[in-house]
């Protein structure tokens, strides 16, 4: 079979969306299909992903053999080539997932921005993936091509399928396939990728549950994400086997089956874990899966564990940017209060995973503290990972650089790509998804969680509502919200009052403001002070709403200085500077260049004690630079 990938031209898109899956949480997302983004901050970033980064990443995958691996695997399956006689192109057993993640982000882009060229291109890539799948549903190209010789030296040689499962990433590959398939099916209604995923999921159920051999029913993935992927397939199909297998993988942890202990969160049963440890990305993906199980099963032990893990992360191990993972070794969380700046790892993927976990915690509890952290991650720890051009990336995100220390051994500025390209492709799958996070509903309550200019259509129990936000957030704290119910109706609007407005940096006491806010926030309805109750970080306004009602939020955005707990030794005697949801930094490009980054204007930088500070996310857009977030008092 001769499969040729259709050439993908640069496509122009508007904001993307994805249909929400059937929810087992008490609170449901208002999905992307209902939200049209018009925002001056986020819409350009999403369009950059759509117009540049998707095509750029697919080209990289084609050039580096990601697509060729599926064709080679398919040739072996069909007897056109022999195992071990052809080589796997690449150096990682998880390289397949780069294609899956790009497909996921592209699928989000198709919902509100139909594009035949992209749609057809995705079908051609999916055909390549299908060609590489084995007859019984197995799909991991490195094992199909040369099962006894994995490409990475940290995966043991000599075995076939599922050998050295703690390191092989076979289940990680499946997890990202499942996530991509769910998004593509929601976006297009096509089953071409979904059928590939279901065939693989059925194989996993057969292998690890129904007919386990060699104690495979006791095994766990080394790198988590198959759990959330299986749950998404369960939500689509209603096939409870997928849900049971996801829980089995979680319940089996704690016996060090992986051989990597706390690095893979396999040191204790998940319900006994109370400290975030090990590889930060693996950890937050697992905690997201645990939250799914807590919600679906109403499992009190899972719920108690995720509460303790959240408190430990935000209270002792999270950087002020929302970054996660202090140690370069093992890309891991450090000890409690171990938060070095120059050597901070803060993998971009970890901030993305942390955001996905935080959103789940909100839907389980209805507490705004999770969106306070999520907002911090979005505006700082996530988008710092991608350049304004959309084609350069940070894998790690330190809080200090002297312009000489290579904090990633090889990277002083954003790179064009990586041999391990999980972060660029993760950004592609996540940034177009962000409008999915703005609103949520529960019965007859509408939550407003994020402030971005948009128009949305929302359904509550007793009415349909059109909502429109107008704002220049995060540069300005004024938000105008028009509420237009189909009929005059009583319902409750829950408006998130950000923690920074309430004089709290974030959940927990790891950080605190050192100067006072001079002005209080205000919420008005039709020009009059709104009457409501502040509960769990939301101003709950219950009234009879009618067409033409307008809410005005006034969140004072003043320069605030932040200190860390004295237990964070690296930050003693220093302050960080924030304004609104943004963390700022001092940057000095190594080349003589006094201009601001071209996408900032003078109203978007700060003057603090004679220093010009720029938003942290924007640093290194002018090349290698000295940079500091924590400044001497």
C-alpha positions in Angstrom: 0.0 0.0 0.0 1.4 3.3 -1.0 0.2 6.1 1.4 1.2 9.6 0.7 0.4 12.4 3.2 -1.6 15.2 1.6 0.4 18.5 1.6 -0.9 20.9 4.2 -0.9 24.5 3.2 -1.1 27.3 5.9 -4.7 27.7 6.9 -6.4 30.7 8.5 -8.7 29.9 11.3 -10.9 31.6 13.9 -11.2 30.4 17.5 -11.5 26.6 17.9 -13.8 24.5 20.0 -14.6 21.0 21.0 -17.8 19.3 22.0 -18.0 18.4 25.7 -18.3 14.7 26.4 -21.0 13.3 28.6 -20.0 14.5 32.1 -19.9 12.5 35.3 -19.0 15.6 37.3 -21.6 17.7 39.2 -20.5 20.7 37.2 -20.4 20.6 33.4 -18.2 22.6 31.0 -19.7 24.9 28.4 -17.9 23.5 25.5 -16.1 25.2 22.8 -18.8 24.7 20.3 -20.9 27.2 22.3 -18.1 29.8 22.6 -16.9 32.3 20.0 -13.7 34.0 21.2 -13.1 37.6 20.2 -10.4 38.3 22.7 -7.4 40.5 21.9 -5.1 38.5 24.1 -6.0 34.9 23.6 -7.5 34.9 20.1 -4.2 35.9 18.4 -2.4 33.1 20.3 -4.9 30.6 19.2 -4.8 31.8 15.6 -1.0 31.6 15.7 -1.3 27.9 16.6 -3.8 27.4 13.8 -2.1 29.4 11.2 1.5 28.5 11.8 2.2 26.0 14.6 0.0 23.1 13.4 1.5 23.0 9.9 5.0 23.6 11.3 4.7 20.7 13.7 3.3 18.3 11.1 6.2 19.2 8.8 8.6 18.5 11.6 7.0 15.1 12.2 7.2 14.3 8.5 10.8 15.3 8.3 11.9 13.4 11.4 10.2 10.2 10.4 7.1 10.1 12.7 4.8 9.4 9.8 7.3 7.1 8.0 7.4 4.9 11.2 3.7 4.1 10.8 4.2 3.2 7.1 7.1 1.0 8.0 5.1 -0.7 10.7 2.3 -1.3 8.2 4.6 -2.8 5.7 5.8 -5.2 8.3 2.3 -6.1 9.3 1.5 -6.9 5.6 4.7 -8.9 5.0 6.3 -6.3 2.8 9.2 -5.9 5.3 10.7 -7.9 8.1 11.1 -6.9 11.8 14.6 -5.9 12.7 15.6 -5.4 9.1 14.3 -1.9 8.9 15.0 0.9 11.4 12.7 2.9 13.6 13.3 6.6 12.8 13.7 8.6 16.0 15.1 8.1 19.4 12.0 7.8 21.7 9.4 5.0 22.1 6.7 7.8 22.5 7.4 9.6 19.2 4.0 8.4 17.9 2.2 10.7 20.3 3.5 13.8 18.6 1.1 13.1 15.7 -1.7 12.3 18.1 -1.4 15.5 20.0 -1.2 17.7 16.8 -4.3 15.9 15.6 -6.1 16.7 18.9 -5.3 20.4 18.6 -6.2 20.5 15.0 -9.5 18.9 15.7 -10.4 21.6 18.3 -9.6 24.1 15.6 -12.1 22.6 13.1 -15.2 22.9 15.2 -15.8 26.6 14.9 -13.4 27.1 12.1 -14.2 24.5 9.4 -11.4 24.1 6.9 -11.5 21.5 4.2 -7.8 21.5 3.6 -7.0 20.8 7.3 -9.9 18.3 7.5 -8.6 16.3 4.5 -5.0 16.5 5.7 -6.1 15.0 9.1 -7.8 12.2 7.2 -4.6 11.4 5.3 -2.6 11.4 8.5 -5.2 9.1 10.2 -4.9 6.8 7.2 -1.2 6.5 7.8 -1.8 5.8 11.5 -4.4 3.1 10.5 -1.9 1.5 8.2 0.5 1.1 11.1 -2.0 -0.6 13.4 -1.6 -4.4 13.8 -4.6 -6.7 13.1 -5.5 -7.2 16.7 -5.4 -3.4 17.5 -1.9 -3.1 18.8 -0.2 0.2 17.9 3.2 1.3 18.9 5.4 1.6 15.9 8.8 1.0 17.6 7.7 -2.4 18.8 6.1 -3.4 15.5 9.2 -2.4 13.6 11.8 -4.0 16.0 10.2 -5.4 19.1 13.4 -6.5 20.8 15.4 -3.3 20.3 13.6 -0.2 21.6 15.1 3.1 20.5 15.9 4.5 23.9 18.6 3.1 26.2 16.4 3.4 29.2 14.0 0.8 27.9 15.3 -2.8 28.4 16.0 -4.7 25.3 15.1 -8.3 24.5 11.3 -8.4 24.9 8.3 -7.9 22.8 4.9 -6.3 23.5 4.5 -4.9 27.1 8.1 -5.7 28.0 9.5 -3.3 30.5 6.1 -1.6 30.7 7.3 0.9 33.2 9.6 2.5 30.6 8.2 1.4 27.2 5.5 4.1 26.9 3.2 1.8 25.0 0.3 2.7 27.3 1.3 6.4 27.2 1.0 6.1 23.4 -2.4 4.6 23.7 -3.5 7.4 26.1 -2.7 10.2 23.7 -4.3 8.2 20.9 -7.5 8.0 22.9 -7.4 11.7 23.8 -6.9 12.7 20.1 -9.7 10.3 18.9 -12.2 11.8 21.4 -11.4 15.3 20.2 -11.5 14.3 16.5 -14.8 12.5 16.8 -16.3 15.4 18.7 -15.1 17.9 16.0 -15.9 16.0 12.9 -18.3 13.1 13.7 -15.9 10.8 11.8 -15.0 7.5 13.2 -11.7 6.9 11.4 -9.5 7.8 14.3 -12.0 6.7 16.9 -12.2 3.2 15.5 -8.4 2.9 15.6 -8.6 4.0 19.3 -11.4 1.6 20.2 -9.7 -1.3 18.6 -6.6 -0.6 20.6 -8.6 0.0 23.8 -10.4 -3.4 23.3 -7.0 -5.0 23.0 -5.9 -3.4 26.3 -9.0 -4.7 28.0 -8.4 -8.2 26.6 -4.7 -8.1 27.6 -4.8 -6.6 31.0 -8.3 -7.7 32.2 -9.9 -10.5 30.4 -7.1 -12.8 29.4 -4.1 -11.6 31.3 -0.8 -13.5 30.9 2.4 -13.1 32.9 0.6 -11.1 35.6 -0.2 -8.3 33.2 -3.4 -7.7 35.2 -1.1 -6.4 37.9 0.8 -4.0 35.6 0.7 -0.2 35.5 1.9 2.3 32.9 5.2 4.0 33.7 3.9 7.3 32.2 0.3 8.1 33.0 -2.3 9.4 30.6 -4.0 6.2 29.4 -6.3 6.5 32.4 -7.9 9.8 31.3 -7.9 8.6 27.7 -9.8 5.4 28.6 -12.3 7.4 30.6 -13.0 9.6 27.6 -13.7 6.6 25.5 -16.0 5.3 28.2 -17.8 8.6 28.1 -18.3 8.4 24.4 -19.3 4.7 24.1 -20.7 3.8 27.5 -18.4 0.7 27.5 -17.7 0.3 31.2 -14.7 -2.0 30.5 -12.7 1.1 29.7 -13.6 2.8 33.0 -12.8 -0.3 34.9 -9.4 -0.7 33.3 -8.6 3.0 34.0 -9.3 2.4 37.7 -7.4 -0.9 37.6 -4.3 0.9 36.4 -4.6 3.4 39.3 -5.5 0.8 41.9 -2.5 -1.3 41.0 0.0 1.4 41.8 2.0 1.3 45.0 3.9 -2.0 44.6 6.8 -0.5 42.6 5.9 -2.7 39.7 7.5 -0.1 37.4 10.8 -0.4 39.3 10.9 3.4 39.5 9.2 4.0 42.8 8.2 7.6 43.5 9.6 8.7 40.1 6.5 7.1 38.5 4.2 7.6 41.6 4.4 3.8 42.2 5.7 4.0 45.7 2.4 3.9 47.6 -1.2 3.1 46.7 -2.7 6.2 45.1 -5.2 6.6 47.9 -2.3 6.8 50.4 -0.3 9.4 48.5 -0.3 12.8 50.2 2.8 14.4 48.7 3.4 15.3 45.0 6.6 13.5 44.1 8.5 12.2 41.1 8.2 13.2 37.4 5.9 16.2 37.5 4.1 15.5 34.2 3.4 11.9 35.0 2.1 13.0 38.4 -0.4 15.7 37.4 -1.7 13.4 34.6 -2.3 10.7 37.2 -4.0 13.2 39.6 -6.3 14.2 36.8 -7.3 10.5 36.3 -7.7 10.1 40.0 -10.1 13.1 40.0 -12.1 11.5 37.2 -12.4 8.3 39.3 -13.4 10.3 42.5 -16.1 12.0 40.5 -17.5 9.0 38.6 -17.4 6.6 41.5 -18.0 9.0 44.3 -14.9 7.5 45.8 -14.2 9.1 49.2 -10.7 7.6 49.4 -9.7 9.0 46.0 -11.2 12.3 47.0 -9.3 12.5 50.2 -6.1 11.7 48.4 -6.4 14.3 45.7 -7.3 17.0 48.2 -4.1 16.2 50.1 -2.0 16.1 47.0 -3.4 19.5 45.8 -2.7 21.1 49.1 0.9 19.8 49.1 1.5 21.0 45.5 0.1 24.5 45.9 1.2 25.0 49.5 4.8 23.7 49.2 5.9 22.9 45.6 4.4 25.3 43.1 6.4 28.2 41.6 4.8 31.6 41.6 4.4 31.3 37.8 2.3 28.1 38.3 5.3 26.1 37.1 5.7 22.6 38.5 8.9 20.5 38.9 11.9 21.9 40.7 14.5 19.3 39.7 16.2 18.8 36.4 17.0 15.3 37.5 14.0 13.2 36.6 12.0 16.3 35.6 10.7 16.0 39.1 9.1 17.8 42.0 11.6 18.6 44.7 11.4 18.4 48.4 8.8 20.6 50.2 9.8 24.3 49.7 12.6 23.3 47.3 12.1 26.0 44.6 15.4 27.1 43.0 15.1 29.8 40.4 18.0 29.5 37.9 17.8 25.7 37.9 14.0 25.4 38.0 12.8 22.8 35.5 9.1 23.7 35.2 8.4 21.6 32.1 5.8 23.3 29.9 3.9 20.0 29.8 3.6 20.0 33.6 1.8 23.4 33.6 -0.5 22.1 31.0 -1.2 19.0 33.0 -1.6 21.0 36.1 -4.2 23.2 34.4 -6.2 20.1 33.3 -6.1 18.7 36.8 -7.2 22.1 38.3 -10.2 22.3 36.0 -11.3 18.8 37.0 -11.0 19.8 40.7 -13.2 22.8 40.1 -15.9 20.7 38.4 -15.8 18.3 41.3 -16.1 20.9 44.0 -17.3 24.3 42.6 -14.4 26.1 44.4 -12.8 29.0 42.7 -9.4 28.3 44.2 -8.7 25.8 41.5 -9.3 28.4 38.8 -7.2 30.9 40.6 -4.3 28.5 40.2 -5.3 27.5 36.7 -5.4 31.2 35.7 -1.9 31.6 37.1 -0.7 28.7 35.1 -2.3 29.8 31.9 -1.0 33.4 31.9 2.5 32.5 33.1 3.7 28.8 33.2 1.9 27.6 30.0 2.4 30.4 27.4 5.9 31.1 28.4 6.6 27.8 26.6 5.9 29.2 23.1 7.3 32.2 21.3 5.1 35.0 20.0 5.8 33.7 16.5 4.5 30.2 17.4 7.5 28.3 16.1 10.0 28.4 18.9 9.6 26.7 22.3 10.8 26.3 25.8 10.8 22.8 27.3 11.8 24.2 30.7 10.9 27.5 32.2 13.3 28.8 34.8 12.7 31.9 36.9 16.2 33.2 36.4 18.8 33.2 33.6 22.2 34.8 33.5 22.3 34.4 29.7 25.1 31.9 30.0 24.0 29.0 32.2 22.4 26.4 29.9 19.5 25.4 32.0 18.6 22.6 29.7 22.2 21.7 28.8 21.6 23.0 25.3 19.0 25.7 25.4 19.6 29.4 26.2 16.7 30.6 24.0 13.5 29.0 22.8 14.3 26.1 20.4 12.9 25.5 17.0 12.1 21.9 18.0 13.2 19.1 20.3 14.3 15.5 19.9 11.7 14.9 22.6 9.0 17.2 21.3 6.3 16.6 23.8 6.0 20.3 24.8 5.5 21.9 21.4 2.8 19.3 20.5 1.2 19.6 24.0 0.9 23.3 23.5 -0.8 22.7 20.2 -3.4 20.4 21.8 -4.0 22.7 24.8 -4.1 26.3 23.6 -7.0 25.9 21.2 -8.8 24.2 24.0 -8.7 27.1 26.4 -12.1 28.7 25.5 -13.6 25.5 26.8 -12.6 26.6 30.3 -14.4 30.0 30.4 -17.9 28.9 31.5 -19.5 26.0 33.4 -23.0 25.1 34.5 -24.7 23.2 37.3 -28.4 22.9 37.3 -29.6 26.5 37.2 -26.3 28.1 37.9 -23.9 29.7 35.5 -20.2 30.0 36.5 -17.9 32.6 34.9 -14.4 31.3 35.5 -12.1 33.2 33.1 -12.3 36.7 31.7 -11.8 36.8 27.9 -13.8 38.7 25.3 -16.3 36.3 23.8 -19.8 35.5 22.8 -21.4 32.3 24.1 -24.6 30.4 24.1 -25.4 28.6 27.4 -28.2 26.2 28.4 -29.4 26.0 32.0 -32.3 24.0 33.4 -35.0 26.5 32.7 -33.6 28.8 29.9 -31.1 29.4 27.2 -28.8 32.4 27.6 -26.6 34.4 25.4 -23.6 35.8 27.2 -21.1 38.3 25.9 -17.9 39.5 27.6 -16.1 42.6 26.6 -12.7 43.2 28.2 -9.1 44.0 27.7 -8.0 41.6 30.4 -5.3 40.9 31.5 -4.1 44.4 30.8 -7.2 46.0 32.3 -9.5 44.8 35.1 -12.8 46.1 33.7 -15.1 43.4 32.4 -18.5 44.1 30.9 -20.8 41.1 30.7 -24.1 41.2 28.8 -26.7 38.6 29.9 -29.5 37.8 27.5 -31.8 35.0 28.6 -34.3 33.7 26.0 -37.1 34.6 28.5 -37.1 36.5 31.7 -35.9 33.9 34.2 -34.5 33.4 37.6 -31.2 31.7 37.9 -27.9 32.2 39.7 -24.8 33.7 38.2 -21.5 32.8 39.9 -18.8 35.3 39.1 -15.3 34.3 40.1 -13.5 37.0 42.2 -9.8 36.2 41.6 -7.8 35.5 44.7 -5.4 38.4 43.8 -8.3 40.8 44.0 -9.0 39.4 47.5 -5.4 40.0 48.6 -4.5 36.3 48.3 -1.8 35.3 45.9 -3.1 31.8 45.4 -4.4 28.7 47.3 -2.3 28.0 50.4 0.2 30.3 52.2 3.3 29.6 50.1 3.2 33.2 48.8 1.8 36.4 50.2 1.5 40.1 49.1 3.7 42.5 50.8 1.9 45.7 49.8 -1.7 46.7 50.2 -4.3 47.2 47.4 -5.6 50.7 47.6 -9.0 50.1 45.9 -11.6 47.4 46.4 -13.2 45.5 43.6 -16.7 46.3 42.5 -19.5 44.4 40.8 -22.5 46.3 39.4 -25.7 45.2 37.6 -27.2 47.8 35.3 -25.1 50.5 37.1 -26.1 49.5 40.6 -24.0 47.6 43.2 -24.8 43.9 42.8 -26.3 42.0 45.7 -24.9 38.6 46.2 -23.0 36.3 48.5 -19.3 35.5 48.2 -18.9 31.8 48.6 -16.0 29.6 47.6 -14.5 32.5 45.6 -17.6 33.2 43.6 -20.0 36.1 44.0 -23.3 34.3 43.7 -26.0 36.6 42.3 -29.5 35.0 42.3 -32.2 37.1 40.7 -34.6 37.3 37.8 -32.6 38.1 34.8 -34.0 39.7 31.6 -32.6 40.6 28.2 -30.3 43.6 28.3 -29.0 43.1 31.8 -25.4 44.1 32.1 -22.8 43.3 34.7 -19.7 45.4 35.1 -16.7 44.1 37.0 -14.0 46.4 38.2 -10.9 44.5 39.4 -8.2 47.0 40.4 -5.0 46.1 38.7 -2.3 47.6 40.8 1.4 46.7 41.0 1.7 44.1 43.8 4.8 42.7 45.4 4.9 39.2 46.6 7.1 37.4 49.1 7.6 33.6 49.4 7.4 31.7 52.6 10.7 31.9 54.6 11.0 28.2 54.1 11.8 28.8 50.4 15.5 29.6 50.9 16.1 30.7 47.4 13.6 33.6 47.7 14.5 35.0 51.1 15.0 38.8 51.0 13.4 39.0 47.5 10.1 40.0 46.0 8.3 39.1 42.8 6.1 41.7 41.0 2.6 41.0 39.7 -0.2 42.9 38.1 -3.5 41.2 37.7 -2.9 37.6 36.7 0.5 38.3 35.3 3.9 37.7 36.9 6.6 40.1 35.6 10.3 39.8 35.2 13.4 41.9 34.6 15.0 41.0 31.2 18.2 42.2 29.7 18.9 40.9 26.2 22.5 40.0 25.7 22.5 41.8 22.4 22.2 45.6 22.6 18.5 45.9 22.1 16.5 48.4 24.2 13.2 47.9 22.4 10.3 46.1 24.0 9.2 42.8 22.5 7.3 43.9 19.4 4.0 42.5 20.6 4.0 44.6 23.8 3.4 48.3 24.2 4.4 50.7 26.9 1.1 50.1 28.7 1.9 46.4 29.1 5.3 46.8 30.9 5.9 48.1 34.4 8.3 50.4 36.0 9.4 49.1 39.4 12.1 51.0 41.3 13.6 52.3 38.1 13.5 48.8 36.4 11.5 48.0 33.4 9.7 44.8 33.8 7.9 42.7 31.2 5.4 39.9 31.5 7.3 36.7 32.4 5.6 34.8 29.5 7.2 37.2 27.0 10.8 36.9 27.9 13.4 35.6 25.4 11.5 36.8 22.4 14.5 39.0 21.7 17.1 36.3 22.0 19.3 35.1 24.8 18.9 37.3 27.9 19.5 37.8 31.5 16.3 37.4 33.4 15.0 37.4 36.9 11.5 37.0 38.4 12.6 37.3 42.1 14.2 40.7 42.7 16.1 42.1 45.6 14.0 44.2 47.9 
